[in-house]
Amino acid sequence: MAEKLHDLRSFAEVAGVKYTTMRRYHATATKRRAEAAADPEVKLPAWLIPPPDDRVGQSPVWRDRTVRKWIESRPRAAATR
């Protein structure tokens, strides 16, 4: 059976944040990764959402295990356990 894929909307639901928040997270992470690629001295913070595992059309998608791993590594998630 194929692993579940999450678009931004379902990623937000699983993470317990609003869709608009997840869109902002994704935009920020994409921008930071581009900056880091251009300048090796730029350090990426650990809280950034991971790059998409794939795309469906023009939409980014993440594997379920990628989403769960990010949620578990979030500082906020650690504080509420």
N, C-alpha and C positions, 0 to 999 in steps of 0.2 A: 504494500500500500504506500502511496506517495505521501511524503511529509506535508503537513499543512503549510501553506504560504500565507503570510500576513501582508496586506497593503497598509498604508498609513492609518487608515481608519481602524482596522482590526488590531494593529499594533497598539494604537492609543487605548482601545478598550481593554486589552490584556494588561497593559501597563497601568491602567487606572488613571489616565490623564485625558484631558479634552483633545479632540481631533486638532483644534487650532494650535494647541501646545505642541503636539507631536509634529505638526507641519513646521513649526518654528525650530524644534529640536533638529529636524532633518535638514532644514535650510542652513542652520548654524553649523552643523557637522559637515555638510558638504563644503561650505565656505572655508572652514578651518582645515579640512583635508587638502583643499586646493592651495591654501596658503602654505601648509607644511610641505607640499610637493615642490613648491617654488622656492622655499627657503628652509634648508635642513635644520636651521637653528630654532624654528618654530616647534614647540612641544605641544602635542595633542593631549588635552585633558582626558582622564579616564572615563568621565561621565558621558562623553559623546556617544550618541547612538551609533551602532556599527554601520559600515557601508551596506547597501542592499546586497542580498545574495544573488539577485537576478532582477529582471524587469519583465513586466507583462505589458506589451505595448510601450507606452512611455511612463508607466507607473512603476515605482520601485516596490519590490517585495522582499520579505525576509522569511527565512525558514523558521519554523516554530522553535527549534532549539536555539537559534540565534537570539530570538526575542526573549526567551526564558533566561538565557545566560546573561543578557544585558540587564533584565529586571533584577536578577539576583545580585548583580554587581553594583547596582545603584547605591550611592551612599544613603539615600532615604530608605531604601528597602532594608539595609542593614540596621538602621536605627529603629525600625518598627518590628523587628523579629523578636 
